[in-house]
Every structure is written in C-alpha cells, then in structure tokens.
C-alpha cells in the first residue's frame, strides 16, 4: 500500500491520470515541432530566399504557438494536476526554437539575426505564463474536482477492510 502523502505528491508532480499526462506530452512534442518549423521557415525565408515579409510574420506566429502551449499547460493543470508535465508543455516552444538553433549552427548560410530577434524572449514569456497557468489550473482543479480523492475541500472516504 502506498502512503497517501506519496500518492498525492506524485499526482501533483506527474498527473492524476498517467495516460492523460502522456497525451499532453504528445501535444508538447507537436508544439515543439510547430515552433521548430516556424523558426526554420522564418530563417529560410530571410536567409535563403530574401523574403522580407517573414520579418513581420514570424513573431506573431511564434507568439501564437507560445500562447497555445501556455493554454495547454493550464488545461493540463486543471484537468490532471501534474505540475512537471505542465511545465514541460509550456517549455515546448523553447525546445523547438533551441532545436532549430542546434541545426542552424552547422549550416553554411548567412544568419539573419534581425529577423528572429525576440524569439527567445517570446518563448521564455510563454514558459513563464504557462508555468503560472499550470499552477493556477492545478489549484482550481483540486478545489473543484468531483472526485473526493482529488478534491481538497472534501473528506476522502475511509477504506474499511
């Protein structure tokens, strides 16, 4: 039998339902891939094809991806607790951005720094907002859950052997 305090701590860290946590980690991988593609497209549009329109389009697209990640992190906190999983979802745009940076280091083309300026700040802002939404979602989810084992306002039923 697992100590209830250990079970509660594991639920708060990794999620109330493990399957749902895996689904949200899949969403995080998709969000990271989207951030990777947007960053690569902006870089390619500016450095390779000299499309100046990508300077204006890249930031709103990445901001939207960061907002999506923050929303998903907050939803995970509300639906499933799991602060670590929520922060991982909020971290996904930064992972995609850094993934493109690791690929672009080895490319032999000019780097258009001005076109991607601020992408790192947007990704960090998304991480902070997503982490806060995860904490708020976890708190609200714990207060409003219909499951007495999860709801902190209701008494957990005592198991009688």
PyMOL commands that set and color helices and strands:
alter all, ss='L'
color gray80, all
select helices_A, chain A and resi 4-14+18-47+54-80+83-104+113-116+119-144
alter helices_A, ss='H'
color red, helices_A
deselect
rebuild
show_as cartoon
